[in-house]
Amino acid sequence: MRFWHYITVLFLFLLCAENSIAQSDIQTIYSLARQAKDNGEFAKAITYYEEIYDKTNNEGYYRELVELYPQVEDYRSAEKIIKKRLRNFPDRLHYQVDLGHIYELQDDEKSAKKEYEDAIDEMSGNQNQARLLANQFNQYQLYSYTEQVYLAARKQNKNDQLFRFELANAYAQQGKSSEMIGEYLNVLGSNRGYIQSVQNIFQRILHPDPEGKQMEDLRTQLLKRIQDEPEKEVFAELLIWLYIQDKNFTGAYLQAQALDKRSNEKGKRLHSLAKLALSNKAYDAAEKSLNYVINLGDESPYYLSSKMLLVDVLKEKVTTTEKYEKEDLEKLQAVYDKNISELGKSAYTLPLIRGKAELHAYYLNEVDTAIQILEDALNIDGLSEINRAEVKIDLADLLLLTNDIWEASLLYSQVEKAFKYDQIGETAKFKNAKVAFYTGDFNWAQAQLDVLKGSTSKLISNDAMHLSNLITDNIGLDSMPEPLEMYARADLAIFKQDYGQAEQILDSIPKYFPASSLKDEVLFAQFKIEKAKRNFEKAATYLRKLIAEYGEDILGDDALFQLAKLEEEYLGNKEKAMEHYKQLITTYPSSLHVVECRKRYRMLRGDNLESTEIPKEEEL
């Protein structure tokens, strides 16, 4: 008995050793096969693969041979191995696709078509079988047959929900965009949870659509679905999303309004839409959206925030774009007055109060009224020290407008002292340095600016460095101070909106001091004057001259950025704007404007900006 036990153990040991050696041999031969194939030695690779396939009957080695035989035009061997595979596995219909492909390579279209159609006809209703068959058609880019497989599987299983994404992709591969869109909408109709996935897919396919045909088809199909199936709100949601992609915020507003009423969302969707419209400078749509929420009354949880946001919309329409009429100013003033009256004066409404003062001072030319508003604001109970500091800076700015320079400097100094190590303190310090600059005290101004060069705020640091360099370049041993003094007076006149005086001074600098190094600064100041006067084409002329003659100097990137914005926002030339944004990125890669230029370039190109990622230069 013990003898037979030893014999059994020995037999198993020898069997395992033999299998181990065989497996090792297979791996060695496989490595040789791969190497031969990679080197283009297809006949040699076939020899190796045939050897290991005969030993293993492995699917992977079968695939390699089916791929390699046509490389040496050995179609007979290919047919032989495929037919044998079919005899051994008759339910694996995807092998018939391999056979049809071999016939097709020999220009035997009739036999190929028969194999393809027979494979589909022989489907049993097994979903895995259908998936394998469709994948094999995809492998050979036979997408019309892929479509037939999925439709047949649905019919056999009496389930129209099968293979929804796969069928949509098959339509897409054939260029059947209308059918593809319909299939994706079917997905949403049965399961709203796929809306993000479907939006992502549409995002990819709609942008390479220069004529807008697919976008229009999607819009048409969505409108029909909304009409036919009004209870399925997902279609209205997708239509709102589509309008936003097309920057049609008015269309988005109309759909969002209807959906809000139907779903009793209490203004949530309209409030979100308003913020998005504001970020895209679609002020009318933002205003309508917010007024809708405000009209719902305080039963909406978005009532107060909508009232505050409406002020931002109207204010930005005036202060950012400068595309406004007198009635816009009056409307904005009325909104300020109404909101402050309703909400009262407090730390919460301080932004409204400061905004109202800004409107009176800089747009309605009522500086005394603005000063009184800010002086009253300093007496509001419950303000934090930083709130008071903000009001003091605003007030100091207005005192500069009235030529009360020393009182303005005193207020700046108070804020600087109270917030010595905070950004608001640095802001006050910079403004105080500007006061010294305006009055010709260049040495004291430069001493303050040299400290601010190390500011944690890139904007303050950059501005301080620029003004410091300007002073250094124009009060040196070989420079006369008079041109800089004149420029400083012009700069103050621009701040005070006394553009006539500023223009006279600026015109005099190159006239009386032709050797002055302030020529680029003069051009940039003249641009600011014309832009403020809303003479946008003339403003652009000054920028173009600055770029052409002084593009390598410190204001080169600023001038190019401002020119791009003029082309985009006021002159209506988006192609030129894109050209200038791209030029800035490549010519001034270390400019503070680079990130904003990339963002604006992508927006003008039609990219999706929901992602916060900023592309690198090579992605432009």
KOLVO-361843 format. One line per field, with one value per residue (C-alpha): residue in three letters; x, y, z. Coordinates in nm, 3 decimals. Example, Ala and Ser with C-alpha at 12.3 -4.5 7.8 and 13.67 -1.06 7.14 Angstrom:
rest	[ALA  SER]
x	[1.230  1.367]
y	[-0.450  -0.106]
z	[0.780  0.714]
***
This chain:
rest	[MET  ARG  PHE  TRP  HIS  TYR  ILE  THR  VAL  LEU  PHE  LEU  PHE  LEU  LEU  CYS  ALA  GLU  ASN  SER  ILE  ALA  GLN  SER  ASP  ILE  GLN  THR  ILE  TYR  SER  LEU  ALA  ARG  GLN  ALA  LYS  ASP  ASN  GLY  GLU  PHE  ALA  LYS  ALA  ILE  THR  TYR  TYR  GLU  GLU  ILE  TYR  ASP  LYS  THR  ASN  ASN  GLU  GLY  TYR  TYR  ARG  GLU  LEU  VAL  GLU  LEU  TYR  PRO  GLN  VAL  GLU  ASP  TYR  ARG  SER  ALA  GLU  LYS  ILE  ILE  LYS  LYS  ARG  LEU  ARG  ASN  PHE  PRO  ASP  ARG  LEU  HIS  TYR  GLN  VAL  ASP  LEU  GLY  HIS  ILE  TYR  GLU  LEU  GLN  ASP  ASP  GLU  LYS  SER  ALA  LYS  LYS  GLU  TYR  GLU  ASP  ALA  ILE  ASP  GLU  MET  SER  GLY  ASN  GLN  ASN  GLN  ALA  ARG  LEU  LEU  ALA  ASN  GLN  PHE  ASN  GLN  TYR  GLN  LEU  TYR  SER  TYR  THR  GLU  GLN  VAL  TYR  LEU  ALA  ALA  ARG  LYS  GLN  ASN  LYS  ASN  ASP  GLN  LEU  PHE  ARG  PHE  GLU  LEU  ALA  ASN  ALA  TYR  ALA  GLN  GLN  GLY  LYS  SER  SER  GLU  MET  ILE  GLY  GLU  TYR  LEU  ASN  VAL  LEU  GLY  SER  ASN  ARG  GLY  TYR  ILE  GLN  SER  VAL  GLN  ASN  ILE  PHE  GLN  ARG  ILE  LEU  HIS  PRO  ASP  PRO  GLU  GLY  LYS  GLN  MET  GLU  ASP  LEU  ARG  THR  GLN  LEU  LEU  LYS  ARG  ILE  GLN  ASP  GLU  PRO  GLU  LYS  GLU  VAL  PHE  ALA  GLU  LEU  LEU  ILE  TRP  LEU  TYR  ILE  GLN  ASP  LYS  ASN  PHE  THR  GLY  ALA  TYR  LEU  GLN  ALA  GLN  ALA  LEU  ASP  LYS  ARG  SER  ASN  GLU  LYS  GLY  LYS  ARG  LEU  HIS  SER  LEU  ALA  LYS  LEU  ALA  LEU  SER  ASN  LYS  ALA  TYR  ASP  ALA  ALA  GLU  LYS  SER  LEU  ASN  TYR  VAL  ILE  ASN  LEU  GLY  ASP  GLU  SER  PRO  TYR  TYR  LEU  SER  SER  LYS  MET  LEU  LEU  VAL  ASP  VAL  LEU  LYS  GLU  LYS  VAL  THR  THR  THR  GLU  LYS  TYR  GLU  LYS  GLU  ASP  LEU  GLU  LYS  LEU  GLN  ALA  VAL  TYR  ASP  LYS  ASN  ILE  SER  GLU  LEU  GLY  LYS  SER  ALA  TYR  THR  LEU  PRO  LEU  ILE  ARG  GLY  LYS  ALA  GLU  LEU  HIS  ALA  TYR  TYR  LEU  ASN  GLU  VAL  ASP  THR  ALA  ILE  GLN  ILE  LEU  GLU  ASP  ALA  LEU  ASN  ILE  ASP  GLY  LEU  SER  GLU  ILE  ASN  ARG  ALA  GLU  VAL  LYS  ILE  ASP  LEU  ALA  ASP  LEU  LEU  LEU  LEU  THR  ASN  ASP  ILE  TRP  GLU  ALA  SER  LEU  LEU  TYR  SER  GLN  VAL  GLU  LYS  ALA  PHE  LYS  TYR  ASP  GLN  ILE  GLY  GLU  THR  ALA  LYS  PHE  LYS  ASN  ALA  LYS  VAL  ALA  PHE  TYR  THR  GLY  ASP  PHE  ASN  TRP  ALA  GLN  ALA  GLN  LEU  ASP  VAL  LEU  LYS  GLY  SER  THR  SER  LYS  LEU  ILE  SER  ASN  ASP  ALA  MET  HIS  LEU  SER  ASN  LEU  ILE  THR  ASP  ASN  ILE  GLY  LEU  ASP  SER  MET  PRO  GLU  PRO  LEU  GLU  MET  TYR  ALA  ARG  ALA  ASP  LEU  ALA  ILE  PHE  LYS  GLN  ASP  TYR  GLY  GLN  ALA  GLU  GLN  ILE  LEU  ASP  SER  ILE  PRO  LYS  TYR  PHE  PRO  ALA  SER  SER  LEU  LYS  ASP  GLU  VAL  LEU  PHE  ALA  GLN  PHE  LYS  ILE  GLU  LYS  ALA  LYS  ARG  ASN  PHE  GLU  LYS  ALA  ALA  THR  TYR  LEU  ARG  LYS  LEU  ILE  ALA  GLU  TYR  GLY  GLU  ASP  ILE  LEU  GLY  ASP  ASP  ALA  LEU  PHE  GLN  LEU  ALA  LYS  LEU  GLU  GLU  GLU  TYR  LEU  GLY  ASN  LYS  GLU  LYS  ALA  MET  GLU  HIS  TYR  LYS  GLN  LEU  ILE  THR  THR  TYR  PRO  SER  SER  LEU  HIS  VAL  VAL  GLU  CYS  ARG  LYS  ARG  TYR  ARG  MET  LEU  ARG  GLY  ASP  ASN  LEU  GLU  SER  THR  GLU  ILE  PRO  LYS  GLU  GLU  GLU  LEU]
x	[0.000  0.281  0.447  0.148  0.134  0.494  0.418  0.117  0.316  0.600  0.356  0.195  0.537  0.650  0.319  0.349  0.712  0.613  0.334  0.574  0.828  0.552  0.428  0.781  0.824  0.500  0.613  0.946  0.780  0.527  0.810  0.972  0.639  0.585  0.938  0.901  0.568  0.708  0.998  0.761  0.867  0.510  0.580  0.813  0.559  0.288  0.506  0.552  0.186  0.067  0.288  0.150  -0.207  -0.201  -0.093  -0.338  -0.634  -0.616  -0.847  -0.568  -0.334  -0.624  -0.675  -0.306  -0.320  -0.640  -0.463  -0.133  -0.250  -0.376  -0.037  0.119  -0.201  -0.250  -0.628  -0.675  -0.508  -0.716  -1.038  -0.931  -0.859  -1.179  -1.402  -1.246  -1.313  -1.676  -1.718  -1.583  -1.787  -2.096  -2.270  -1.985  -2.125  -1.852  -1.621  -1.846  -1.758  -1.390  -1.468  -1.667  -1.378  -1.137  -1.375  -1.394  -1.016  -1.032  -1.296  -1.561  -1.829  -2.113  -1.969  -1.874  -2.225  -2.371  -2.154  -2.243  -2.616  -2.617  -2.446  -2.720  -2.997  -2.859  -2.864  -3.033  -3.131  -2.836  -2.714  -2.352  -2.355  -2.496  -2.232  -1.946  -2.093  -2.136  -1.784  -1.643  -1.830  -1.689  -1.341  -1.373  -1.559  -1.874  -2.102  -2.418  -2.405  -2.334  -2.657  -2.847  -2.711  -2.834  -3.175  -3.214  -3.117  -3.380  -3.645  -3.554  -3.556  -3.862  -3.670  -3.609  -3.380  -3.100  -2.767  -2.877  -2.534  -2.385  -2.652  -2.614  -2.241  -2.307  -2.528  -2.255  -1.992  -2.213  -2.277  -2.644  -2.649  -3.027  -3.071  -2.783  -2.944  -3.277  -3.118  -2.946  -3.276  -3.435  -3.174  -3.277  -3.644  -3.608  -3.352  -3.287  -2.977  -2.782  -2.817  -2.456  -2.324  -2.541  -2.441  -2.075  -2.131  -2.318  -2.046  -1.792  -1.999  -2.156  -1.839  -1.690  -2.017  -1.928  -2.259  -2.460  -2.667  -2.642  -2.718  -3.027  -3.134  -3.096  -3.296  -3.575  -3.596  -3.596  -3.880  -4.084  -4.015  -4.113  -4.439  -4.510  -4.388  -4.425  -4.411  -4.046  -3.870  -3.530  -3.586  -3.650  -3.337  -3.132  -3.274  -3.172  -2.824  -2.817  -2.913  -2.636  -2.381  -2.494  -2.474  -2.846  -2.929  -3.262  -3.377  -3.242  -3.435  -3.765  -3.727  -3.604  -3.899  -4.146  -3.976  -3.967  -4.340  -4.416  -4.192  -4.236  -3.859  -3.899  -3.651  -3.354  -3.283  -3.334  -3.098  -2.826  -2.892  -2.858  -2.513  -2.404  -2.547  -2.368  -2.036  -2.094  -2.196  -2.550  -2.691  -3.047  -3.105  -2.947  -3.172  -3.488  -3.397  -3.342  -3.656  -3.851  -3.713  -3.769  -4.131  -4.184  -4.143  -3.979  -4.133  -3.836  -3.517  -3.333  -3.525  -3.266  -2.964  -3.142  -3.203  -2.835  -2.725  -2.951  -2.754  -2.432  -2.582  -2.693  -2.372  -2.147  -2.343  -2.243  -1.898  -1.747  -1.874  -1.956  -2.231  -2.505  -2.759  -2.892  -3.193  -2.955  -2.804  -3.149  -3.262  -2.952  -3.005  -3.368  -3.264  -3.005  -3.259  -3.529  -3.303  -3.142  -3.486  -3.625  -3.322  -3.199  -2.846  -2.620  -2.298  -2.499  -2.611  -2.281  -2.188  -2.512  -2.433  -2.079  -2.207  -2.465  -2.191  -1.979  -2.272  -2.334  -1.966  -1.837  -2.142  -2.398  -2.135  -2.280  -1.963  -2.097  -2.393  -2.154  -1.933  -2.235  -2.346  -2.004  -1.974  -2.314  -2.202  -1.916  -2.181  -2.367  -2.379  -2.223  -1.961  -1.634  -1.307  -1.232  -1.575  -1.489  -1.151  -1.319  -1.549  -1.255  -1.068  -1.377  -1.418  -1.052  -1.088  -1.380  -1.190  -0.923  -1.194  -1.272  -0.902  -0.896  -0.566  -0.435  -0.758  -0.755  -0.395  -0.490  -0.764  -0.533  -0.275  -0.532  -0.619  -0.254  -0.167  -0.464  -0.401  -0.026  0.013  -0.311  -0.387  -0.628  -0.345  -0.120  -0.393  -0.414  -0.034  -0.027  -0.300  -0.107  0.202  -0.009  -0.111  0.258  0.314  0.028  0.176  0.530  0.682  0.850  1.116  0.863  0.634  0.916  1.012  0.658  0.649  0.977  0.819  0.510  0.712  0.715  0.336  0.161  -0.088  0.047  -0.162  -0.033  0.323  0.307  0.154  0.409  0.697  0.566  0.520  0.855  1.033  0.851  0.983  1.336  1.351  1.239  1.409  1.762  2.073  2.025  1.650  1.446  1.163  0.924  0.783  0.709  0.548  0.325  0.238  0.150  -0.087  -0.246  -0.284  -0.464  -0.686  -0.784  -0.869  -1.085  -1.247  -1.125  -1.040  -1.002  -0.725  -0.560  -0.555  -0.397  -0.119  -0.053  -0.037  0.218  0.466  0.595  0.563  0.791  0.996  1.043  1.329  1.120  1.088  0.720  0.589  0.439  0.285  0.131  -0.022  -0.166  -0.313  -0.469  -0.621  -0.778  -0.929  -1.085  -1.218  -1.376  -1.532  -1.654  -1.457  -1.350  -1.202  -0.987  -0.885  -0.776  -0.567  -0.356  -0.303  -0.200  0.055  0.192  0.228  0.391  0.643  0.694  0.575  0.897  0.863  0.686  0.337  0.350  0.147  -0.101  -0.163  -0.211  -0.451  -0.658  -0.666  -0.792  -1.067  -1.165  -1.192  -1.397  -1.629  -1.674  -1.560  -1.725  -1.422  -1.382  -1.131  -0.896  -0.952  -0.851  -0.546  -0.437  -0.500  -0.289  -0.017  0.003  0.037  0.323  0.498  0.462  0.449  0.522  0.251  -0.013  -0.273  -0.182  -0.436  -0.721  -0.613  -0.628  -0.972  -1.105  -0.945  -1.112  -1.447  -1.430  -1.331  -1.639  -1.473  -1.654  -1.550  -1.732  -1.397  -1.165  -0.858  -0.663  -0.498  -0.132  -0.014  0.008  -0.362  -0.472]
y	[0.000  0.235  0.145  0.264  0.584  0.663  0.583  0.823  1.106  1.054  1.054  1.382  1.540  1.443  1.566  1.907  1.934  1.853  2.116  2.371  2.303  2.319  2.652  2.784  2.673  2.847  3.173  3.151  3.085  3.363  3.610  3.506  3.544  3.896  3.996  3.867  4.045  4.374  4.342  4.288  3.923  3.803  3.458  3.375  3.510  3.289  2.980  3.052  3.136  2.823  2.612  2.754  2.773  2.402  2.331  2.564  2.642  2.985  3.268  3.524  3.325  3.266  3.642  3.695  3.441  3.588  3.924  3.789  3.559  3.850  4.020  3.742  3.696  3.344  3.365  2.988  2.931  3.211  3.054  2.714  2.827  3.034  2.755  2.509  2.757  2.783  2.403  2.384  2.684  2.716  2.961  3.214  3.403  3.665  3.415  3.447  3.815  3.716  3.486  3.755  3.996  3.747  3.717  4.096  4.122  3.896  4.124  3.854  4.098  3.852  3.584  3.846  3.988  3.638  3.565  3.897  3.856  3.489  3.580  3.832  3.592  3.318  3.533  3.349  3.646  3.598  3.947  3.846  3.681  4.002  4.212  3.996  4.000  4.379  4.430  4.222  4.429  4.738  4.588  4.596  4.931  4.767  4.998  4.942  4.574  4.678  4.877  4.573  4.353  4.588  4.634  4.258  4.197  4.447  4.278  3.929  4.037  4.262  4.538  4.875  4.981  4.739  4.870  5.235  5.399  5.136  5.191  5.569  5.529  5.308  5.582  5.838  5.629  5.621  5.995  5.941  6.238  6.269  5.902  5.933  6.236  6.055  5.753  5.964  6.140  5.797  5.728  6.041  5.970  5.642  5.754  6.117  6.006  5.994  6.368  6.451  6.167  6.272  6.636  6.535  6.340  6.626  6.864  6.663  6.629  6.974  7.184  7.040  7.156  7.482  7.508  7.434  7.161  6.911  7.178  7.283  6.918  6.864  7.180  7.070  6.721  6.859  7.101  6.813  6.594  6.877  6.914  6.539  6.447  6.758  6.548  6.457  6.770  6.636  6.746  7.105  7.089  6.970  7.245  7.506  7.353  7.364  7.730  7.806  7.624  7.846  8.157  8.205  8.315  8.465  8.125  7.965  8.217  8.143  7.767  7.804  8.027  7.773  7.488  7.684  7.748  7.387  7.242  7.512  7.547  7.886  8.054  7.826  7.757  8.123  8.242  8.006  8.107  8.475  8.417  8.229  8.496  8.765  8.584  8.578  8.947  8.858  9.137  9.149  8.777  8.803  9.098  8.920  8.605  8.797  9.005  8.681  8.554  8.889  8.892  8.561  8.758  8.651  8.304  8.229  8.149  8.332  8.658  8.862  8.731  8.801  9.163  9.204  9.027  9.245  9.547  9.372  9.305  9.663  9.803  9.581  9.675  10.035  10.010  9.721  9.755  10.128  10.035  10.223  10.498  10.755  10.537  10.259  10.493  10.597  10.236  10.146  10.438  10.335  9.978  10.102  10.329  10.062  9.791  10.014  10.141  9.788  9.618  9.907  10.029  9.764  9.576  9.341  9.625  9.817  9.697  9.859  10.184  10.198  10.116  10.395  10.641  10.526  10.578  10.933  11.027  10.876  10.849  11.107  11.373  11.423  11.401  11.595  11.355  11.060  11.206  11.255  10.894  10.762  10.993  10.869  10.510  10.552  10.599  10.275  10.052  9.707  9.779  9.591  9.780  9.647  9.769  10.116  10.099  10.019  10.319  10.544  10.445  10.517  10.851  10.942  10.870  11.113  11.380  11.356  11.433  11.756  11.842  11.793  11.611  11.634  11.513  11.221  11.142  11.151  10.891  10.665  10.694  10.595  10.277  10.199  10.233  10.024  9.742  9.759  9.389  9.335  9.381  9.665  9.845  9.791  9.928  10.242  10.274  10.254  10.516  10.742  10.697  10.801  11.118  11.201  11.126  11.356  11.641  11.593  11.447  11.171  11.070  11.006  10.826  10.602  10.514  10.384  10.203  10.023  9.871  9.767  9.579  9.289  9.288  8.951  9.096  9.053  9.345  9.586  9.460  9.499  9.848  9.958  9.829  10.001  10.340  10.312  10.238  10.528  10.765  10.621  10.655  11.017  11.186  11.055  11.269  11.295  11.359  11.674  11.640  11.868  11.602  11.367  11.649  11.726  11.359  11.331  11.628  11.469  11.140  11.319  11.500  11.163  11.031  11.341  11.285  11.626  11.491  11.826  11.937  11.594  11.605  11.951  11.841  11.513  11.684  11.928  11.667  11.541  11.892  12.059  11.756  11.545  11.347  11.241  10.867  10.911  10.864  10.519  10.640  10.937  10.709  10.476  10.772  10.903  10.559  10.569  10.911  10.807  10.484  10.677  10.912  10.601  10.682  10.321  10.330  10.630  10.457  10.155  10.380  10.494  10.134  10.020  10.300  10.211  9.843  9.924  10.174  10.070  9.708  9.592  9.843  9.784  9.876  9.644  9.360  9.599  9.773  9.446  9.314  9.633  9.629  9.270  9.366  9.665  9.445  9.186  9.403  9.728  9.700  9.361  9.199  8.865  8.729  9.020  8.982  8.615  8.708  8.964  8.730  8.461  8.713  8.825  8.468  8.393  8.732  8.806  8.462  8.608  8.876  8.891  8.889  8.544  8.342  8.579  8.580  8.201  8.201  8.467  8.299  7.968  8.137  8.312  7.983  7.821  7.589  7.456  7.670  7.480  7.323  7.550  7.405  7.657  7.508  7.548  7.750  7.448  7.375  7.711]
z	[0.000  0.091  -0.241  -0.445  -0.238  -0.336  -0.701  -0.700  -0.544  -0.792  -1.085  -0.972  -0.922  -1.271  -1.420  -1.251  -1.360  -1.716  -1.709  -1.563  -1.836  -2.100  -1.967  -1.963  -2.324  -2.424  -2.265  -2.447  -2.782  -2.718  -2.654  -2.981  -3.161  -3.026  -3.115  -3.470  -3.513  -3.380  -3.625  -3.917  -3.960  -3.997  -4.143  -3.854  -3.604  -3.757  -3.714  -3.345  -3.285  -3.466  -3.240  -2.916  -3.047  -3.133  -2.776  -2.598  -2.826  -2.660  -2.780  -2.760  -2.986  -3.224  -3.250  -3.327  -3.611  -3.760  -3.764  -3.903  -4.186  -4.400  -4.357  -4.567  -4.777  -4.643  -4.649  -4.676  -4.338  -4.191  -4.318  -4.192  -3.835  -3.816  -3.948  -3.704  -3.424  -3.539  -3.539  -3.185  -3.059  -3.283  -3.047  -3.070  -3.363  -3.358  -3.530  -3.835  -3.842  -3.855  -4.147  -4.327  -4.279  -4.442  -4.739  -4.759  -4.771  -5.078  -5.237  -5.195  -5.079  -5.137  -4.907  -4.649  -4.644  -4.605  -4.300  -4.139  -4.197  -4.095  -3.768  -3.689  -3.796  -3.571  -3.256  -2.971  -2.755  -2.521  -2.430  -2.383  -2.725  -2.874  -2.701  -2.833  -3.182  -3.180  -3.047  -3.332  -3.589  -3.416  -3.442  -3.820  -3.819  -3.954  -3.757  -3.960  -3.860  -3.501  -3.513  -3.646  -3.365  -3.092  -3.253  -3.297  -2.933  -2.821  -3.033  -2.914  -2.549  -2.593  -2.415  -2.582  -2.297  -2.386  -2.521  -2.516  -2.498  -2.729  -2.994  -2.969  -3.026  -3.330  -3.473  -3.402  -3.580  -3.890  -3.883  -3.797  -3.561  -3.543  -3.445  -3.198  -3.032  -3.015  -2.848  -2.583  -2.515  -2.475  -2.208  -2.019  -2.066  -1.879  -1.619  -1.527  -1.335  -1.660  -1.729  -1.640  -1.856  -2.149  -2.109  -2.114  -2.436  -2.602  -2.486  -2.685  -3.001  -3.022  -3.027  -3.349  -3.513  -3.692  -3.877  -3.563  -3.731  -3.446  -3.188  -3.381  -3.420  -3.045  -2.973  -3.209  -3.061  -2.706  -2.781  -2.925  -2.622  -2.388  -2.579  -2.597  -2.247  -2.028  -1.713  -1.784  -1.662  -1.757  -2.117  -2.009  -1.792  -2.087  -2.309  -2.052  -2.050  -2.431  -2.441  -2.193  -2.412  -2.698  -2.474  -2.535  -2.183  -2.285  -2.412  -2.097  -1.886  -2.061  -2.011  -1.652  -1.571  -1.708  -1.523  -1.197  -1.215  -1.298  -1.028  -0.763  -0.722  -0.549  -0.780  -0.718  -1.085  -1.187  -0.914  -1.038  -1.399  -1.306  -1.158  -1.467  -1.697  -1.497  -1.529  -1.907  -1.914  -2.024  -1.811  -1.947  -1.887  -1.541  -1.456  -1.576  -1.382  -1.059  -1.097  -1.136  -0.804  -0.632  -0.749  -0.571  -0.248  0.074  0.047  -0.175  0.017  -0.262  -0.220  -0.027  -0.214  -0.544  -0.442  -0.358  -0.675  -0.889  -0.774  -0.881  -1.224  -1.283  -1.137  -1.350  -1.659  -1.586  -1.430  -1.625  -1.979  -1.981  -2.228  -2.048  -2.095  -1.850  -1.772  -1.664  -1.404  -1.285  -1.263  -1.063  -0.825  -0.774  -0.693  -0.443  -0.274  -0.263  -0.124  0.139  0.243  0.271  0.429  0.643  0.707  0.858  0.799  0.574  0.348  0.359  0.007  -0.114  0.065  -0.073  -0.420  -0.401  -0.303  -0.598  -0.835  -0.715  -0.723  -1.044  -1.269  -1.157  -1.077  -0.728  -0.521  -0.223  -0.197  -0.211  0.063  0.287  0.229  0.335  0.636  0.754  0.694  0.942  1.214  1.143  1.451  1.431  1.167  1.204  1.198  0.852  0.736  0.864  0.693  0.360  0.399  0.491  0.175  -0.035  0.140  0.089  -0.283  -0.299  -0.108  -0.377  -0.632  -0.445  -0.423  -0.044  -0.082  0.274  0.435  0.191  0.286  0.654  0.604  0.403  0.682  0.945  0.757  0.687  1.056  1.177  0.926  0.881  0.798  0.606  0.239  0.305  0.484  0.182  -0.043  0.173  0.170  -0.209  -0.242  -0.006  -0.220  -0.519  -0.332  -0.286  -0.655  -0.758  -0.553  -0.685  -0.368  -0.568  -0.315  -0.037  -0.280  -0.396  -0.039  0.020  -0.313  -0.246  0.065  -0.130  -0.391  -0.146  -0.105  -0.093  -0.341  -0.693  -0.812  -0.548  -0.589  -0.966  -0.950  -0.689  -0.898  -1.210  -1.041  -0.863  -1.192  -1.355  -1.089  -1.107  -1.485  -1.479  -1.181  -1.228  -1.267  -1.642  -1.627  -1.574  -1.319  -1.512  -1.750  -1.460  -1.262  -1.559  -1.604  -1.233  -1.262  -1.568  -1.380  -1.097  -1.347  -1.500  -1.153  -1.098  -1.440  -1.555  -1.898  -2.069  -1.835  -1.853  -2.235  -2.239  -2.005  -2.188  -2.527  -2.386  -2.260  -2.600  -2.741  -2.486  -2.385  -2.699  -2.540  -2.241  -2.174  -2.084  -2.438  -2.369  -2.041  -2.223  -2.487  -2.223  -2.032  -2.355  -2.410  -2.062  -2.132  -2.463  -2.315  -2.027  -2.284  -2.469  -2.783  -2.819  -3.169  -3.081  -2.758  -2.962  -3.188  -2.893  -2.785  -3.131  -3.150  -2.806  -2.902  -3.235  -3.098  -2.735  -2.722  -2.556  -2.272  -1.941  -2.067  -2.369  -2.216  -2.051  -2.382  -2.569  -2.304  -2.310  -2.691  -2.689  -2.443  -2.656  -2.965  -2.775  -2.567  -2.757  -3.118  -3.182  -3.343  -3.170  -3.421  -3.355  -2.981  -2.998  -3.202  -2.942  -2.647  -2.811  -2.897  -2.535  -2.409  -2.645  -2.634  -2.262  -2.091  -1.744  -1.765  -1.492  -1.770  -1.907  -1.706  -1.792  -2.159  -2.177  -2.020  -2.256  -2.558  -2.475  -2.417  -2.755  -2.918  -2.769  -2.520  -2.216  -1.921  -1.655  -1.583  -1.386  -1.553  -1.760  -2.069  -2.144  -2.441  -2.668  -2.605  -2.741]
***
